[in-house]
Amino acid sequence: MARSPKYSNISQRRKTALSDGGAKYKAKRDELIRVAADLFKEKGYQTTTLNDIASHAGMDRASVYYYVGNKEEFFRDAVKGGVEQNAEKVDQVLARKDISTQEKLEQLVQLLMKSYSDSYPYMYLYIQEEMHKIADAKTPWAQEMLEKTKGFERAVLALIKEGMAEGSFRDDIAATLAANTIFGMLNWTYRWYTPNSKYSAEEVADAFSKIFFTGLRSNK
């Protein structure tokens, strides 16, 4: 079905506004993305409609189109920043020569948990939603997000293997299972953690690290 002239005109105005990058326009767009993210987390991506987003933002649907073209764009913009920032910081941690393998791994635990708090609820959306239901896995955006996520997972696994090889971590546990344990603890926090929780992100990460590394530490 062809889009009406009204919406085609809004689409063109949106492209122009995005290109110009005015501060007021960006602030309103960011506000809408936040509203959408809250609704996605509360109701689920599939259930939430553009009408829901417009209603919660106190706007009509046509006005929403001036800022964001579709529901998938809301989701993409909500999660992209957090995933990209994590990927950049992982490289910085891995490049350090002044800290041990365990300290690097502890920093990655802190990094991921803090990103869940700082980017709330955007990063949790990425965990909560099944990506294949939102975007074609073959799209450049989906491939980019997947590769950055896999890069974080590979970094954790590599550090665990490194610690086992150097004798600081016990080697009678499969490295893959140990890595999955870390992500299991961290990723499950989407069910109960908010930035207003009793414990800060740093306290949660510290507790997880103590539990994990006490069990992983080599006694040799």
FENWOSUL-V262122 format. One record per helix or strand of 2 or more residues. SS is the DSSP state (H for helix, E for strand). FROM is the first residue (numbers start at 0). LEN is the number of residues. If there is no record, write none. Layout:
# FENWOSUL-V262122
ss={SS;SS}
from={FROM;FROM}
len={LEN;LEN}
This chain:
# FENWOSUL-V262122
ss={H;H;H;H;H;H;H;H;H;H;H}
from={4;22;49;60;70;100;121;130;139;174;200}
len={16;21;8;5;25;18;7;3;27;17;16}
